[in-house]
């Protein structure tokens, strides 16, 4: 299943859309109840949103602090998608309840914001999980390696496998490549497969040589067949398969050491009965 809404070159993960919808509906509900009670909810809701965003980021950083130790300033780089939405909503709700103490006009709107936001988010996440209940398998597709012989993607089953769809012209692909290279060296129990989309072998080799990147399992996919087979058009996209060859989670966008460690942890602990991750 494609895990994003694609509008031209733009890909919006369904999990992100569900979160945004939940926040919007919670905001609307609180404002409406605030008007009935004669309270201006806008300032408090804005602060709750900021607290929620900060809480979601800090909760993720806390869980994967070790991955940020080498470059602490990378905590500020939110392009890696490192968020804990549930923790953020709890932080926002607790702050709202604290500010509403002793102010009856604020109490019900804040509770409405919390209940609607959490209800929509949980329901939407459950819907995504149900749609993904039939886990996608490694595709029956053979691609040419830079060394020449064809390589079957399904042949990587047996160990957890990470498939990275990339191109040399893609800036976030270029930024995350050293992170994936380091992980390939550090975790030999995981297959890392770099499937280039739409470029010639000469272009790929020239780019890797210029960057001094020595990668294993670099495959040439000049017609972007892997992207079509996996239902992914956005670059970069990284797909995580368990040892049974079943898709566990998909990350559209740049990976950091922390978000990569998170996804690898989910993939390694997957059991035959486990399903897709809901995080994006």
N, C-alpha and C positions, 0 to 999 in steps of 0.2 A: 504494500500500500504506500502511495506517495504520502509523505508526512507533512506536506506543505501546500499552501495555496500559491500557485504560480501565476503571476500576472506579468507577461512578457519576461524580461530578465530578472524580475523581482520574485523572490521566494520567501513567503511568510509561513514559518512553522505553525501548525495547528495548535500546538501547546501554547505558543506565544499569543495567538489570536484568542484562545480561550481565556488566558489570563487577562488580556486587555479588555475583553468583553465583560468579565467578572468585575473588574474594577469600575468600568463605565456604568454598569447597572447598579452596583453598590453605591456609587457616587450619586446617581440619579435618584435612587430610593431615599438616601439620606437628605438630599436637598429638598425633595418633595415633603418629607415628614417635617423637616426643619421649618419650611414655610407655614405648614399647618400649626406649628407650635410657636411661630413668631420668632424663630432663631435663624440668624445668618450662618449657614454651615460652611460656606466657601473657605474661610481662613483655616478652620480646623481640618476640613477634608484635605486641603492642600498640604498641611503639616503631616497629616496621617499618611498621605501618599509618599512624601519625602522620607518619613521614618520607615515606611514599608520597603521602599527601594533600598535604603541604606541597610536595613536589617537583613534583607534578602542577600545582599552582597556580602555583608560581614559574616553571616551564617555560613555561606559557602566557603569563604576564605578561612574561617575557623576550622572547618572540616578538613581542608586541604592545605593547611598552613605550610607544611613542609615543602610543597611545590613552589611556594612563593619566596622562600628564604633566600634563594640565590639572587633574585631580583625583586626586592620588596616593592619598588615603585610600580611593578606590573599589576599590583592590586588595583591601581587606578585605571587600568586598561580594561574596560568592560566589554570590549569587542569579543572576548573569549566566551561570553555567554555563561559565565559562572554565577548562577543565582540559585537561591533556595526560596521558591515562591511561597511555600507553606510557612516558612519561618518569617518571611516578610509580612505576610498577612496577619500572623499572630502579633508581631511587633506593632504593626499599625493599629490593630484592634485594642491592644493593651494601652497604647498611648492615648487613643480616643477615649477609652473608659476612664483613664486617669484624669484627662482634661474635663470630662463630663461630671466628675464628682461634685455634688452639691448644686448642679445645674440641671434641673429636671427637663428643661426645654431641649437640652442636648442629648440626654440619655437615650431616648428612643431612636432618634436619628442615627446615633453612633451604633446602637445595636442593630438597626436595620442595615447599615452599611456592612457590618461584620457578617451578619447572617446571609445577606444576598450575595456578597462577594464570595464567601466560602462555599455557599451552596452551588452557585454557578460554576465555580472553579472545579469543585469535586465532581459535579455532574458532567461537565465537559471533559475532564480528564478521564472519567470512567467511559465516556463515549469513545474517546480516542483509543483507550485500551481495548474496548470491545471490537472496534474496527480492525485492530491489529492482532486479534486473537489467533489468526492463522499466520504464524510466523513465516516470513519470506525466507527461502533457502538461498544458499550460494547459487548463482545462476549457472546453467549448463552452457557456458560460453568459453571458447578458447581464443586467446589473444597472443600476439607475437611478443616475445621478450626482446630486450635490447640485444641479447646474445644470439637471437635468431630463432630457436625452436619455439613452437606454440606451447602455451601454458593454459591448462584448464582451470578456471576459477574454482569449480567444484572440487578440484583435487586438493585444495587447501584445507578441506574439512579434516578433522582429527585433532586440530589445535585451534584455540581462539584465533580469529583472523580479523585484521583491520584493513579495510579497502579504502584507500584515499583516491578520490577523483580530483584531478588537478590539471593545470596547464601553466606553462611558463609565463604567459602574459598576465596572469591573475595575481595581483598584489598580495591578498591574504594567503593565497597558496604559497607564495614565495616566503612570506613571513613565518608560516607554520612548519615549513619543510625541515628546518634544523631541529625543531621539537620532535617531529616524527622520526627523524634520523637518530636522535639520541635515544628515543624509546626503542627503536629497532635494535640498537646495540645493547641496551640495558635489559631487554626482556626477550631472550631467545625462545621462550616458551610460547610466544605469540607470533603469528605470521603477520608481517606488514607488507601490504601489496600496494604499489603506487601505479595507478592506472591513468596514464596521460590521456586527456581527451582532445582529439582533433588535431594533433600535431605530428609532424614527421619524425622518424628516428633521428635524423640529422639535427633537427631543432632541439630535441630532448637532450641528446648527447652534448651539444654545444652549451646548453644552459647548465647542465649538471657540472660540466668541466669548468665553466666560468665561476660557478659558485663553490667549487671544491667539494661537492656533495657526492659521496659514494654510498649509493643506496642498493639494497637487494630487492629483487622482485619488482623491477620497473617494467611495466608492460605498455605496449603501444596499442592505442585504440583510436586509429585515425578517423573512424566513422562514428565514434562515441556510442558504440553498441552497448557498453557496460552501463552508461547512464540511462539508456533506453530500457535495458533489461531490469534495472534496479528502480526505475521510475524517478530518476533524479537528473535535473538539468542544471541546477545551481552549482557554482564552483566557488570555493572548495566544498565538497561534501565528503564526510568520512563515515563509513558504515562499519558497525561492530558486530561480528558474528561469533557465536559460541563454538565450542569444540564439535558440536553436532551440525555445524554449518547453518544454524538458524540466526536470522537477523534479530539482534537484541536492542540496539538503539542506533540512531542516526544523528549526526551533528552536521548541520548546515552552517557554514561559516568557519571562522578561524578558531583553531585549537590553541590553548596554552598548556604548559605542563600540568596545571591543576585540572583543567577540564578533561585533558587526555587521561590523567590518572583516575579521575572519577569514572569515566566510561570504561576504562580497562578493568577497574574493580567490579563494575556491574557485569561485564562480560565474563570475567573469570569465575565469578560466583554463581553464574547462571546454571540451573539444573535442567534436565530434560523437560520438566513441566513448567519452566518459567516462561514469561512472555516479554513483550516489548517494554522498554523503559518509557515512562511518560515524560521524562525531561527532554528539553531541547536547549 
